[in-house]
Amino acid sequence: MESTHTTYLKIDLNALVHNFNFIKSQLKNDTKILAVIKAFAYGHEANAIAKKLQEQNVDYFAVAYAQEGVKLRESGITTPILVLHPQRNDAKSCVEYKLEPNIYSFTMLEIFRNYMIGNQIENFPIHLKFNTGLNRLGFKYADIDDLINQVKSSKALKIKSVFSHLVASEDHSERAFTLGQISQYEKIVSKIEKHIDYKFIKHITNTSGTLNYPEAHFDMIRTGIGLYGYGNEDKWTQQLKNVGSLYTTITQIHTLQKGESVGYNRGYVAKKETKTATIPLGHADGLPRTWGKGKSFVSVNGKKAHVLGNVCMDMTMVDVTNIECNEGDQVIVFDSQKTVEEIAVNVGTISYELLTAISQRVVRIVVD
Ligand SMILES: *Cc1c(COP(=O)(O)O)cnc(C)c1O
């Protein structure tokens, strides 16, 4: 692809649509889809991703923080947006920008309820989150009576959905735990249904939960990583297409003699004559220092070039001793899910972290 930028993350919207349709093909016709586009759509440029998914009639979006939802609204997104982790001063922006908060604690319930009452707002949509084992956010089964009484004590709030989050849906050895979460969740919703005389949306699965537990789709599924091409398991990932590809260019080539070193703190000392290539991408761009000292690699003219010494803030030096290459040649950091997963294993992390780490300094080029 021709580009005026030497370093860029290419975002393939056709691959996104393929992934959306694949996930949809795993659902019953009337199951809703919520697309998780928090953290810049996992590093992939949230506005472009959201616009494309809105064209596909996605039912819901979710972001982590209200500010992310505000940006989507400002870019013209009209689909409902669930804010997964609203903070105590977010009620105003939720109202102004039509963002629907996850209410996960009595503190948040009181803040949002009082704000709506104070501003004479009725039936403001909220989503109730239940903790079924992650122990991160949410109410417990034992909170239900109190919680529903407080919601019903005024007309301020309306329950749009009741949801929970799976702990280990990609891990088949935790199947019993996951099934336990699902049955706890069923008990929670059936108790709430007895107290509430209108319908609300039920949802518990993320991408892996959706793929591995079709019995747990309820009314809606939530998918983040799957939209970007990752099924957390080869069997699923093979069916998905890669959305984000990170490219850069060799800016300079050096030849080290035996005993010479490269990079800060002499991170690599040449054992023999070594050809190095400098690339304009460093830890400020999202290649963490854990990539250094040979732990990870980029691809130059079809061959792996391992990182030499320490990753710098703005640059990285790689070993091109056995690779035919010139200054100006393209470098592929990754252009497939397989490479991202291989790098993730090498540096002790997961695809989610590698993708979301790509900083906003890297230009996004969206292709459709
Ligand atoms: C991030 C997140 C998701 C998306 O999970 P994936 O594994 O990326 O599909 C779903 N639900 C909640 C509550 C989340 O925080």
The ligand as a MOL file (V3000), in Angstrom:
LIG
                    3D

  0  0  0     0  0            999 V3000
M  V30 BEGIN CTAB
M  V30 COUNTS 15 15 0 0 0
M  V30 BEGIN ATOM
M  V30 1 C -13.6490 -5.3950 27.6380 0
M  V30 2 C -14.9200 -6.0440 27.9830 0
M  V30 3 C -15.5660 -6.8980 27.0720 0
M  V30 4 C -14.9410 -7.3370 25.7610 0
M  V30 5 O -14.2040 -8.5240 25.9520 0
M  V30 6 P -13.5100 -9.2750 24.6970 0
M  V30 7 O -12.8050 -10.4200 25.3290 0
M  V30 8 O -12.5730 -8.2850 24.0920 0
M  V30 9 O -14.5950 -9.6550 23.7790 0
M  V30 10 C -16.8290 -7.3630 27.3940 0
M  V30 11 N -17.4030 -7.0300 28.5780 0
M  V30 12 C -16.8020 -6.2420 29.4840 0
M  V30 13 C -17.4850 -5.9420 30.7680 0
M  V30 14 C -15.5360 -5.7330 29.2310 0
M  V30 15 O -14.9240 -4.9670 30.1450 0
M  V30 END ATOM
M  V30 BEGIN BOND
M  V30 1 1 1 2
M  V30 2 1 2 3
M  V30 3 2 2 14
M  V30 4 1 3 4
M  V30 5 2 3 10
M  V30 6 1 4 5
M  V30 7 1 5 6
M  V30 8 2 6 7
M  V30 9 1 6 8
M  V30 10 1 6 9
M  V30 11 1 10 11
M  V30 12 2 11 12
M  V30 13 1 12 13
M  V30 14 1 12 14
M  V30 15 1 14 15
M  V30 END BOND
M  V30 END CTAB
M  END
